Amino acid sequence: MIEKEVNPHFENFLFDWKHKFQVLVGGYGSSKSYHVALKIILKLLQEKRTALVVREVYDTHRDSTFSLFEEIIEDMGLADKIRCVSSPMQIRFPNGSKIIFKG
């Protein structure tokens, strides 16, 4: 089992899949992006799915969203199980799940 410390403010959010849309409130540095990425990783570890991460400009993924996902995967000790492919940017899970990045 993987244990990860999370911001108590976002604890319920991580495992709440009852709502189609969710709004996160917090200031700069409140870890909103981090917890959204963590939630996606946790879901894709549980179920075979494909997640799409979209930004207006594709090239900005490398230094923002893609690197955030990589950082979380490494922090969780899953870098040997989850493959982060940089060209094209994808994250592949052992169960067949994947995250694709588009602009």
N, C-alpha and C positions, 0 to 999 in steps of 0.2 A: 504494500500500500504506500502511496506517495503522500507525504504530508507537506503542506505549503502554508505559510503564514499569509493571511489575507487581511485587508483593511476591514474591521468589523462593520463599517458602514455599508460595505458591498457583499457581506457574507450571504445574506438571503438571495441576493441577485444571482449569484453563481449557479444556484441549483433550481432557480425558478424558470420553468419552461411553459407555464400556463398561459402566458401572454404573448401575443404576436409582436407587439411593440413595447419597448421599455425605454424610459427616459432616465438617464443618469444625471444627477446634479452634483456639482462639485467644482471648485475653483481649479486654477492651473496647478498641476502637481498633485491632484487629489487621487490619482491612480485610476481614473475612469478607463482610459485606453488599456491599461495593464489588465484590469479585471475583465474587460470584454474579451481580450485575447485569451486570457486564462480560461474563461467560460467556454470559448470555442474549442480550445485544446481539450478540455475535460470531456466535452460532448463527443468530439471526434474520436477520443480514446474509447468511449463506451459503445458507440454505434458507427457503422460504416456510412459515412456521409461525405458530401463535397461542400465546402464552404467557399464563398466568393468574397474577397476583400477588394473594395473599389475605392480608388482615389481619383481625383480629377486628372492628375498627371501621373502616368505609369512610373516614370523614373523616380518619383519621390518615395515609392514603396521601399526601395533598398535601404534608405537611411531612416525610415520611420517604422511602418507597420511590419515589414519583413524582419527587420533587425529586432523589433520588440518580440515577435513570436520566437525567433531564434534564442533570444536571451532567456525567455521563460522556459523554453524546452531545456536549455542547458542548466538553468537553476533547479529544475525538477529532476535532473539526472537522467533525462530521456534522450540525450543526444545520440546515444548508441542505438536507439530503437526507431527514432523519428528522423527521417532524412529531409534536410533543408537543401533544396536544389536551387541554385542561383540563376540558371538560364535554361528554360524560362523559370521565373520565380514560382516555386511550388513547395509545399511541405507535404510529405507523404508519410502516412502512418502505417504501422505493421498490419492493421486490419483492413487496409484498402481505402481508408478515408484519406482525403487530401484537401489542402487549402490552395486555391489559386488566386493570383493577384492580377487585377486588370485596371486599366486607366481609361 
